[in-house]
């Protein structure tokens, strides 16, 4: 016999968080997937491929990509990088 869990409403794109990297420790906050996806698409439009798994799991890689974005001649890309950078600059609550 199969047992089913109670149905629940599926998470929307805006509600589905992507794990981010907090400064000084393990992931403590989450990047909104929509923001991270927008960043990756803008970077691709600028000719830079961004590995999403590396952005989420390798702090030095993510910081390098954010620095690269800040050096690009695209104001919207600068804004996205600044929003993502805030997740690294906030202190880890541990």
N, CA, C and O of each residue as an XYZ file, in Angstrom:
376
protein
N       0.840     -1.176      0.000
C       0.000      0.000      0.000
C       0.885      1.239      0.000
O       1.891      1.292      0.708
N       0.511      2.227     -0.790
C       1.258      3.472     -0.868
C       0.688      4.510      0.079
O      -0.528      4.652      0.205
N       1.567      5.227      0.735
C       1.149      6.319      1.604
C       1.619      7.616      0.958
O       2.787      7.744      0.590
N       0.721      8.562      0.821
C       1.047      9.834      0.181
C       1.098     10.945      1.215
O       0.327     10.959      2.175
N       1.998     11.855      1.008
C       2.093     13.028      1.879
C       0.939     13.961      1.564
O       0.358     13.904      0.480
N       0.615     14.805      2.503
C      -0.447     15.789      2.290
C      -0.031     16.728      1.161
O       1.124     17.152      1.101
N      -0.959     17.052      0.272
C      -0.606     17.949     -0.827
C      -0.288     19.342     -0.313
O      -0.857     19.806      0.675
N       0.611     19.982     -0.989
C       0.954     21.359     -0.634
C       1.148     22.139     -1.920
O       1.365     21.560     -2.985
N       1.069     23.437     -1.815
C       1.241     24.290     -2.986
C       2.712     24.273     -3.391
O       3.587     24.375     -2.532
N       2.993     24.148     -4.674
C       4.393     24.171     -5.107
C       5.005     25.552     -4.911
O       4.315     26.568     -5.000
N       6.289     25.575     -4.648
C       7.000     26.839     -4.486
C       7.121     27.516     -5.840
O       7.363     26.857     -6.851
N       6.956     28.804     -5.857
C       7.135     29.555     -7.098
C       8.604     29.885     -7.263
O       9.392     29.720     -6.331
N       8.972     30.348     -8.436
C      10.369     30.691     -8.718
C      10.901     31.706     -7.709
O      12.026     31.575     -7.228
N      10.094     32.713     -7.391
C      10.559     33.756     -6.479
C      10.729     33.223     -5.060
O      11.550     33.741     -4.303
N       9.967     32.196     -4.691
C      10.061     31.663     -3.338
C      11.135     30.603     -3.206
O      11.576     30.323     -2.091
N      11.572     30.004     -4.301
C      12.542     28.925     -4.245
C      13.943     29.503     -4.085
O      14.487     30.069     -5.034
N      14.535     29.371     -2.903
C      15.861     29.953     -2.680
C      16.975     29.070     -3.218
O      16.847     27.848     -3.282
N      18.058     29.708     -3.600
C      19.279     29.002     -3.957
C      20.251     29.216     -2.818
O      20.354     30.332     -2.310
N      20.963     28.195     -2.400
C      21.904     28.397     -1.307
C      22.988     29.379     -1.698
O      23.557     29.279     -2.784
N      23.274     30.313     -0.834
C      24.342     31.269     -1.064
C      25.471     31.012     -0.101
O      25.407     30.077      0.697
N      26.479     31.806     -0.162
C      27.633     31.628      0.703
C      27.767     32.848      1.598
O      27.930     33.964      1.105
N      27.701     32.647      2.895
C      27.853     33.750      3.832
C      29.317     33.919      4.174
O      30.097     32.969      4.111
N      29.676     35.121      4.531
C      31.065     35.404      4.890
C      31.442     34.683      6.175
O      30.704     34.732      7.159
N      32.572     34.025      6.168
C      33.119     33.461      7.389
C      32.585     32.103      7.809
O      32.883     31.671      8.922
N      31.837     31.427      7.012
C      31.355     30.138      7.453
C      30.488     29.454      6.424
O      30.440     29.869      5.266
N      29.807     28.410      6.841
C      28.949     27.673      5.915
C      27.753     28.513      5.494
O      27.511     29.569      6.079
N      26.994     28.068      4.486
C      25.859     28.853      4.023
C      24.910     29.194      5.156
O      24.438     28.307      5.868
N      24.629     30.487      5.324
C      23.732     30.937      6.371
C      22.558     31.685      5.768
O      21.523     31.840      6.418
N      22.699     32.137      4.569
C      21.629     32.839      3.882
C      21.439     32.192      2.523
O      22.242     31.353      2.114
N      20.406     32.570      1.836
C      20.117     31.997      0.532
C      19.990     33.093     -0.502
O      19.397     34.142     -0.252
N      20.556     32.835     -1.664
C      20.393     33.742     -2.778
C      19.072     33.442     -3.434
O      18.734     32.274     -3.625
N      18.318     34.456     -3.785
C      17.102     34.191     -4.567
C      17.503     33.657     -5.943
O      18.344     34.249     -6.620
N      16.911     32.558     -6.348
C      17.248     31.948     -7.642
C      17.073     32.933     -8.788
O      17.871     32.951     -9.725
N      16.036     33.746     -8.713
C      15.771     34.711     -9.785
C      16.946     35.680     -9.943
O      17.329     36.010    -11.066
N      17.511     36.133     -8.836
C      18.644     37.060     -8.875
C      19.887     36.373     -9.429
O      20.587     36.940    -10.269
N      20.162     35.177     -8.973
C      21.332     34.448     -9.450
C      21.198     34.101    -10.929
O      22.174     34.186    -11.675
N      20.006     33.713    -11.356
C      19.778     33.415    -12.771
C      19.954     34.661    -13.630
O      20.552     34.596    -14.703
N      19.439     35.790    -13.166
C      19.594     37.045    -13.908
C      21.074     37.405    -14.042
O      21.514     37.867    -15.095
N      21.835     37.192    -12.972
C      23.267     37.466    -12.998
C      23.968     36.590    -14.030
O      24.776     37.077    -14.821
N      23.654     35.294    -14.017
C      24.293     34.370    -14.960
C      23.949     34.725    -16.406
O      24.810     34.645    -17.283
N      22.710     35.113    -16.659
C      22.309     35.490    -18.016
C      22.990     36.775    -18.480
O      23.419     36.871    -19.630
N      23.090     37.757    -17.595
C      23.770     39.013    -17.955
C      25.260     38.770    -18.184
O      25.859     39.374    -19.073
N      25.852     37.896    -17.390
C      27.265     37.564    -17.594
C      27.433     36.878    -18.947
O      28.383     37.170    -19.672
N      26.517     35.967    -19.296
C      26.588     35.278    -20.582
C      26.456     36.282    -21.725
O      27.148     36.170    -22.737
N      25.575     37.255    -21.564
C      25.404     38.279    -22.588
C      26.672     39.116    -22.749
O      26.920     39.684    -23.813
N      27.466     39.186    -21.690
C      28.741     39.918    -21.735
C      29.891     39.041    -22.214
O      31.028     39.502    -22.320
N      29.591     37.764    -22.505
C      30.617     36.853    -23.010
C      31.323     36.038    -21.952
O      32.377     35.460    -22.219
N      30.759     35.979    -20.740
C      31.378     35.224    -19.644
C      30.439     34.120    -19.184
O      29.299     34.378    -18.797
N      30.927     32.898    -19.231
C      30.149     31.744    -18.780
C      30.279     31.633    -17.258
O      31.381     31.703    -16.714
N      29.145     31.459    -16.583
C      29.137     31.323    -15.125
C      28.637     29.928    -14.774
O      27.563     29.523    -15.219
N      29.402     29.201    -13.987
C      29.014     27.878    -13.512
C      28.170     28.069    -12.257
O      28.673     28.499    -11.220
N      26.884     27.745    -12.359
C      25.963     27.974    -11.237
C      26.354     27.150    -10.009
O      26.273     27.645     -8.885
N      26.772     25.909    -10.208
C      27.168     25.074     -9.071
C      28.368     25.667     -8.351
O      28.437     25.654     -7.122
N      29.311     26.187     -9.124
C      30.486     26.811     -8.512
C      30.099     28.103     -7.787
O      30.659     28.414     -6.736
N      29.151     28.851     -8.340
C      28.695     30.072     -7.665
C      28.106     29.742     -6.300
O      28.274     30.500     -5.345
N      27.421     28.618     -6.213
C      26.755     28.240     -4.972
C      27.671     27.526     -3.986
O      27.442     27.581     -2.778
N      28.707     26.856     -4.491
C      29.489     26.013     -3.596
C      30.955     26.330     -3.457
O      31.653     25.669     -2.687
N      31.451     27.329     -4.183
C      32.876     27.641     -4.117
C      33.059     29.150     -3.983
O      33.013     29.890     -4.965
N      33.265     29.578     -2.763
C      33.330     31.006     -2.443
C      34.344     31.774     -3.290
O      33.988     32.823     -3.826
N      35.592     31.307     -3.441
C      36.558     32.074     -4.247
C      36.093     32.255     -5.699
O      36.284     33.322     -6.284
N      35.491     31.225     -6.270
C      34.978     31.336     -7.640
C      33.880     32.393     -7.717
O      33.879     33.235     -8.615
N      32.948     32.341     -6.770
C      31.839     33.290     -6.768
C      32.347     34.725     -6.624
O      31.884     35.626     -7.324
N      33.290     34.929     -5.721
C      33.838     36.280     -5.535
C      34.575     36.752     -6.790
O      34.523     37.933     -7.132
N      35.253     35.841     -7.472
C      35.947     36.185     -8.712
C      34.947     36.604     -9.795
O      35.186     37.560    -10.531
N      33.835     35.886     -9.884
C      32.814     36.230    -10.881
C      32.167     37.575    -10.563
O      31.893     38.359    -11.471
N      31.925     37.845     -9.296
C      31.351     39.135     -8.906
C      32.314     40.270     -9.224
O      31.890     41.333     -9.678
N      33.614     40.054     -8.988
C      34.616     41.075     -9.320
C      34.681     41.299    -10.826
O      34.804     42.436    -11.283
N      34.600     40.230    -11.586
C      34.598     40.331    -13.038
C      33.381     41.127    -13.517
O      33.487     41.932    -14.442
N      32.253     40.905    -12.899
C      31.029     41.625    -13.256
C      31.149     43.110    -12.943
O      30.672     43.952    -13.704
N      31.792     43.430    -11.814
C      31.968     44.845    -11.460
C      32.911     45.558    -12.421
O      32.857     46.780    -12.555
N      33.778     44.795    -13.090
C      34.708     45.383    -14.052
C      34.133     45.531    -15.449
O      34.756     46.142    -16.317
N      32.952     44.980    -15.671
C      32.309     45.055    -16.987
C      31.684     46.437    -17.186
O      31.395     47.154    -16.228
N      31.488     46.784    -18.444
C      30.893     48.086    -18.781
C      29.378     47.945    -18.929
O      28.820     48.280    -19.974
N      28.718     47.452    -17.891
C      27.272     47.236    -17.925
C      26.714     47.593    -16.551
O      26.969     46.899    -15.567
N      25.960     48.669    -16.496
C      25.416     49.142    -15.226
C      24.483     48.151    -14.562
O      24.491     48.015    -13.338
N      23.674     47.452    -15.359
C      22.751     46.471    -14.790
C      23.511     45.293    -14.182
O      23.121     44.758    -13.145
N      24.600     44.898    -14.840
C      25.431     43.813    -14.314
C      26.106     44.254    -13.014
O      26.234     43.456    -12.085
N      26.532     45.504    -12.939
C      27.116     46.037    -11.693
C      26.091     45.948    -10.563
O      26.418     45.554     -9.443
N      24.842     46.320    -10.874
C      23.786     46.308     -9.866
C      23.515     44.882     -9.367
O      23.374     44.663     -8.164
N      23.444     43.925    -10.280
C      23.227     42.526     -9.889
C      24.380     42.010     -9.032
O      24.164     41.307     -8.045
N      25.606     42.364     -9.420
C      26.777     41.934     -8.648
C      26.752     42.527     -7.245
O      27.103     41.856     -6.275
N      26.338     43.786     -7.140
C      26.265     44.436     -5.823
C      25.221     43.759     -4.944
O      25.431     43.589     -3.743
N      24.096     43.374     -5.541
C      23.067     42.678     -4.768
C      23.578     41.331     -4.269
O      23.332     40.965     -3.119
N      24.278     40.599     -5.108
C      24.817     39.305     -4.687
C      25.961     39.474     -3.686
O      26.109     38.664     -2.772
N      26.762     40.511     -3.853
C      27.878     40.763     -2.948
C      27.393     40.964     -1.518
O      28.092     40.620     -0.565
N      26.206     41.516     -1.372
C      25.651     41.764     -0.026
C      25.541     40.470      0.778
O      25.623     40.498      2.005
N      25.358     39.344      0.103
C      25.257     38.068      0.809
C      26.614     37.618      1.362
O      26.664     36.839      2.314
N      27.703     38.099      0.779
C      29.032     37.792      1.292
C      29.446     38.762      2.398
O      30.194     38.405      3.308
N      28.946     39.987      2.302
C      29.342     41.023      3.237
C      28.596     40.932      4.561
O      29.078     41.450      5.568
N      27.424     40.280      4.588
C      26.674     40.185      5.835
C      27.376     39.188      6.761
O      27.835     38.140      6.306
N      27.461     39.508      8.057
C      28.140     38.604      8.991
C      27.368     37.301      9.161
O      26.137     37.274      9.131
N      28.122     36.230      9.339
C      27.524     34.923      9.543
C      27.002     34.832     10.980
O      27.765     35.072     11.915
N      25.720     34.490     11.182
C      25.164     34.452     12.543
C      25.547     33.194     13.296
O      24.678     32.432     13.719
N      26.828     32.973     13.465
C      27.245     31.764     14.171
C      28.313     32.088     15.033
O      28.828     31.216     15.733
